[in-house]
Amino acid sequence: MKTKIIGAFILLYTLGANAQSITESDLKDIRSTFTATPATKAIQNVLTTNENIKSLALNRDLQGQIDHYFKYRVSVKGITDQKSSGRCWMFTSMNVMRPLAMEKYGLDKFDFSHNYLYFWDLFEKSNLFLENIITTSKTSLDDRAVNEYFKTPVGDGGVWNLYFNAAEKYGVVPQDVMPETAHSNNTSQFVKILNERLRKGGYDLREMTTNGKKTSDLRQQKKAILADVYRILALCLGEPPTTFTWRYKDKKGDVKELKNYTPKQFYNDIKPENYTPENYIMIMNDPTREYYKMYEIQNNRNTVEGINWTYLNLPTEDIKKAALSSIKANEPMYASCDVGKQSNRETGVLDPKMYDYESLFGVKLEMEKKARILTQQSGSTHAMTLIGCDVDENDKPVKWEFENSWGETAGNKGYLTFTDSWFNEYLFRVVIERKYLDAKAIESLKQKPIQLPIWDYMN
């Protein structure tokens, strides 16, 4: 009985003394607003017998109105498939690099080994998690940062800076050198096991601190935990090579060979000369924060020594101008967006009015981008390569194109077309060469980034 009283007090304190329950009068008024008119009854009949709400809300006025032709388009070839994994950020980062590799080696088709870099990404994320646990080993488990670490020790997700960190440290290899496995293509099961081992390891490290062990003892234990991590990764993904020999056939039909190459040699051979965070800038449209300011999300990286997720916040129109300049120069870009919103996966077309849920349900749903972000209704969920733009007679964008990583059967043969109005609402990030930014944006890059916590809503 005493426990119930305490529980009721906590609930009352959480809700506030003036919180109100639904009264009979309230319920009567609310029920009266639902009138079973013939039209309402017809909609109810349809919705109670068809579970696919999305298909019922499809806006027929838009169908066939948006084509897949573009005045400006980067020269790309081939579609990748991340399968059942969250490695879109890695695929996108590598898809930006693929044309460079194809040009260097004279290839008609090419892909990197995503499995190779995925191994090292998870290995490094494991080390970063354990280091964070050691650093906070005397801090309460209720601490928000500690809670965030244990919630997801490692995972598939990421952004461009994680690719940069891992590739700079470990290099990259062709797909044939370390092919995909069942678990790199379908990651959920083995990642759960990996996280179970890491949570146990993290808890043990905290217990060692409680028992008076020195930091050197904790780091020795960390090394043993990482040996288990390596074992899990090697069993599920295969062991990554330190050197490799790659035989390939160029587009002329000649067989060629790279012998005893290291992954870092291969990476350095295909990356642009100026491929650094100082020259490739992540620009973001986040209307909840001040524009022309630099922001850095703390501890959002995969390697201890790597760079955090850092971005310049810009108005959408500035991002569009820069992106169009890059496309005109035949340079693809890493981009990310809220791909699930108003997206027709069958036709590969995205538009803010693609699905009319408001008319179907007779309720108001529209929110501005700022409100959607703050209420967690919208956020960046998927990375793709930005490669195309179609314009009107005044060279003003009307639609854009993504190269996706869901295989050739998704969308328009693997590509997605999105209208300029969809860009405004649901595109968030682009990584672009600084030379395509205007003078005001370049000047803004000199600022010291404003620090954001690891649990930031844009993370």
N, C-alpha and C positions, 0 to 999 in steps of 0.2 A: 504494500500500500504506500509506504514511504517513497519507494522508487517511482511509482506512478505520479505522486505529488510533485516530486522533483522534476520529472519529465514534463509535466504540464507547465511548471514554472518556466523551464527553459524554452518551451515552445512559445509561451506567452511573451517572454522577453525577446525572442527572435522576431516575432511578428509585430510586436508593439502593443501597448495597452489598448489602443483604439481600433485594432483589427476587427473586422466584422465578418460574420459568417453569412451564408445565404439564408434569408428568411423565407417563410411561406409566401409572403407578399411579393418579395423579389422574384421568386420562382414563378409566381402567377403572371407577373408582368412580362417576364422573359418568354414564357411559353406562349403568351398571346401574340408575340411578334412573329411566330412561325405559323403562317397561314397556308393550309394545304390547298392552294389554288391548283387548277388543272396543270399550269406550267410547272409549279413547284413539285407536284406529284409526279409529273413526267421525268423531271430531273432526278428525283429521289428513286424512281424505278430504275433509271439507267445506272445511277451510282451504286445502288445496292446489289446490282447484278453484274457490274463490270469493275474489276479491281484496278484497271489501268486508267487512273485519273488523267495522266499526261496525254494519252491519246484522245480522250474526250474533250480536253481543253485546247487541242491543236487549232491554231488560228488559220482557217482555210483561206482567208484573204491574202496571206503571205506566200502560200504554196505556189511555186513556179515563178515567183516574182524576183528571186535573188539567184543570179547565175554564179558560176565559178570561174569567170574570166577576169584577168588582171592585167592592167597596163604595165605595171612594174612588178617584176617577180625575180627573186634570187634564183640562180641556176643550182637546183638541187636534184637529186636522183635517188630513189629508193626509200622505202618506208620500213621503220623498225617496229618492234613489238616488245613491250616490257612485260607482257603476259600478266600474271596475277601477282604483281609486285608494286611497291610504291616508289620505284626508282625513276620516275619521270624526270626529275631534276638532273639525274646523271645521263639519261638518254638524250635529253635536250642539250645539255652541255656538249656531249659528244657529237650530236647531230650538227651542231654549229661547226665542229671541226672536220666532219666527214668530207665535205667538198675539198678541203685543203689536202687531206690524205689522198683522195682520188686523183687530184691534179698532180701531186708530187710523184705518185707511183704509176700514173697513167692507167687508172682502173675505170671500168664501167660500173662496177659495184664494189662496195666496201662497207664493213662495219667494224667497230671496236669490240673488244671483249668487255662487256659490262660486268660480267661475272668476276673478272680479275679485280677491277677497281672496287666492286661491291665488297669483296673479301676484305680489302684493306680499309674501306670506309667503316665497316662494322668493327673491325679490330681496333681501329683508332678511336672510334666512339666508345668502345668498352674501356679503353685506357682513360679517356677523358672522364667517363662516369666514375671510375674508381678513384681518380685523382680528386674529383669534386667531393666524393664521400670522405676521403682522407682529410681534405681541407676543412670540411664541416663536421668532422667526427665528434666534436664537443658541442655541436649545436643541436637543439631539440629536433626530434623527428617531426614535430608540428610546424617547424619553420617552413615558410612557403617555398623557398628555394630547395631545401632538402626534400620536401614532398614532391616537388617537380622532378627532381633527379630520379627518385624511386618509382614515380608513376610510369615512366618509360625510359629505362636505362639506355636502350638503343632502339633504333627503328629504321625503316626504309627511307623515311622522309628527309628532305633537305632542300637547299637552294644552291645557287651557282657557286658560292664561296666554298662549299664542301667539296665540290668537284675540283676546284682550283687547289685546295689544300692537299687532297689525296693525290692528284695527278702530279703536282710539283714534287711530292715526296716519293712516290712509288712509280711514277710513269704510267704509261698505258701500253696495251698490246693489241694486235689484231684479234678478231673474234676466233679465228681458227686456232690460235695459240692456247686459249683457255675458254672453251665453249661453255654455253649455258648448261646448267644441270636441272634436275627436277626441282630442286629447292631454290635455285636462283630465279626460276620461272614462277614458283609458287612459294612465297617466302614465309607465310604466316606461322606454320608449325615449328620450324626450326628456330625462328626468331623468338617464339614464346619460350622455348627451352633455353635459348641463350640468355634471355632476360631473367629466367628463373635462377640460372647459375649466377648472374650478376647481382641480383637482389640478395641472394644468400651471401655472396662474397662481400657485398656492401655492408650487410648487417654484421657479418663476422668482423670486418674492419672496425666498425663502431664499437663492438664488444671488446675488441683488443684495446681500444683507447680507454674505455671504461675501466679495464683491468690494468691500466697503467703502462701499457706497452709504448715504446718509443716510435717516432715517425719512421725510423729506419726499419723497424720490425714490420710496420704496416706496409711499407713499400716492398719488402721481401715477400710478404704474403700476397701483395698485389701481383707480383711476378708469377706466382703459382696460379693465381686465378686466371691470368692472361694465358698461361699455358693451356688451361682447360678451354678457354675461349678459342684459342688457335685450333685445338683439337676438334671442337664442334664445327668450326668453320671449314676446316680441311676435310672432315668427313662428309659434309653436306655440299660443299662448293668445289672441292678439289684443292690441291695445294698450288699456290701461284708460283710461276717460274721466276727465277732470278735472271736467267738468260734464255733466249729462244732463237730458233731458226725458223724462218717463215718463207715458204715457197708460194709464189702467186703467179697468175697469168695476167699480163696487162691487156689493154684493149686491142693491141696489135696481134695478140695471140702468142706472144713470146713468154716463156717461162723464166721467171727470175727468182732470186733468192737473197734474203737477208740472213747472214749466218752469225751465230753467237752474238746477237744483239741484246742489249739490256732494255727493259721497259722504259727507263729514263732517256736512253738514247732515242728510242722511237718517238717518245713524247716531244723531246726537244727538236726532232727533225720536222714534225708536222705542225707545231703550234706557231702562231704569228710571233714575230720578233719582239713585239711590244706587248705580249700577253701578260700583263700585270694588273693588279687591282688599281694602280694609279692611272692606267690607260683604259681599262674596261670597267665601266662604272655601272653599278646597279642604281637605276632610277625607279622611283615608286610614285604611284598616285594614291596618297592616303589623305583624304579630305578632313580627317579628324585632327590632323596636325598641321603646323605651320609649313607653308611651302618655302622652297629655297633654303631649307635647313638640312643638315646632315644628321642622321640617326644611326645608332649602333645598338643591336640587341646583344646584351652581354651573354657570354658563354654559348653563343649560337654558332658552333663550329664542330668539327669532328676531330681535329688534331690539337693537342695542347698548345703547340707553337703556331697554329694556323690563324688565319684572319677570321674575325667574327662577321656575321651578316651586317653589313654597313650599306646604307643607301642614302641617296639624295631625293628628297620629296619634292615633286614638281607637279604643276597643273597638267591635266590631261593633254591640253593642246600643245604644250611644250614637248611632251613625250611623243606625240604624233609627228610633229615636225622633225624631230631627231630620227625617229624610226623610219620615216619616209626617205630621209636622206641616206640612211644606211642601206635601205632596200635598193634605192637607185644606184648605189655604189656596189651592188651585188654582194652585200655582206649580211648574212642571216644573223638573227639575234636570239638569245635566250629570253623567253618571256613566260610569265605565269598569270593565271587568271582563275576566276570562279567558273570552271568549265561546265558544271552541272546546271547552271542557271540558264533557262530559256534556250536550251540546246537540243536541236533535233538530230539525234545521232544517226538516223537512217539517211537523211539527205545531206548531213554535214553542214547545216546552216544554223547560225546562232544570231538571234535578234531579240531585243527586249520584249517584243510583242508576239513571240513565237507561240506562247501558250497563254490563253486568256482564262485564267483561273477565276478572275473577278466576275466575269459574266456567267461562268458555270455555277459558281456558288452564291452569287449575288452579294458579295462582301468586298470591302476595300482592303487591298493588300499592298499597294504601292508604297515604297519608302525610298527616300533619297539615299545615295551611296553612303554618306556619312552615318546615317541612322542604322543602315544595314550592318555596317562594320561594328559599330558600338554595341549593337544588340546581338552580335554573332550570327546574324542572318546571312551574312556574306563575308567571304574571305578567300584568299588565294588557295586553291585546292589542287592545281595541276599545272605543270610546266610543259611548254611546247616551243617549237622554233618558229619565230615570226619571219615569214619569207615573202609575203606579197601584199600589194596595195593597189586597188583600183580607184581612179579619180574621175571627177567630172571635167567639164571643159575648162574650168579655172584651176585645174590641178589640185582640187580639194578632195581629200579622201572620202569615199562613199562606202568602201568595204575593204577588209583585210583578210589575210590567209595565214593559217597555222600549218606547219608540218607536224603531225601528231606521232605518237609512239604506241598506238593501239593496233597496229597491223593494217593491212591493205583493205580489210573488209569493213572497217569502221569509217563512217562518214563518207566523204567523196574520195574513195579509193585511198583512204588514209589521211586526207587533208580536211581541214575545217575552214569554212568561210564565215566570217563574222562581220556584221554591219558596223559602220562607224558609231552608231548609237549604242551598240553592244560594247564596243571599246570603251565608251565613256563610263558605262555602269559596272563592268565586270573585269576589265583588265587592270592588273595591279603593278606588275614589275617587268622591267626590261633591262637586260645587261647590254650596254652599247659602248662603242669606242667614244672617248671623250671628244674627239674632233668633230662629232656630229652634234654636240651640244652648243647652245648659243652662249654668248659672252657672260650673261647673267648667271647661267647654270655653272659654267666653268669657274667663275669667281666664287660661287657658293661652295665649291669643293674644298676651298682653303679652310673652312671652318672646322673647329674641333667637334666631333659628333656628339650629339646629345645622347646620353646613356639610357637605354631602356632595359627593364628586367627580362629575364629569360621567359617569364610567363606572359609577356606582352601579347595583346590580342592579335597582333599582326604576325606573330610567330607561327 
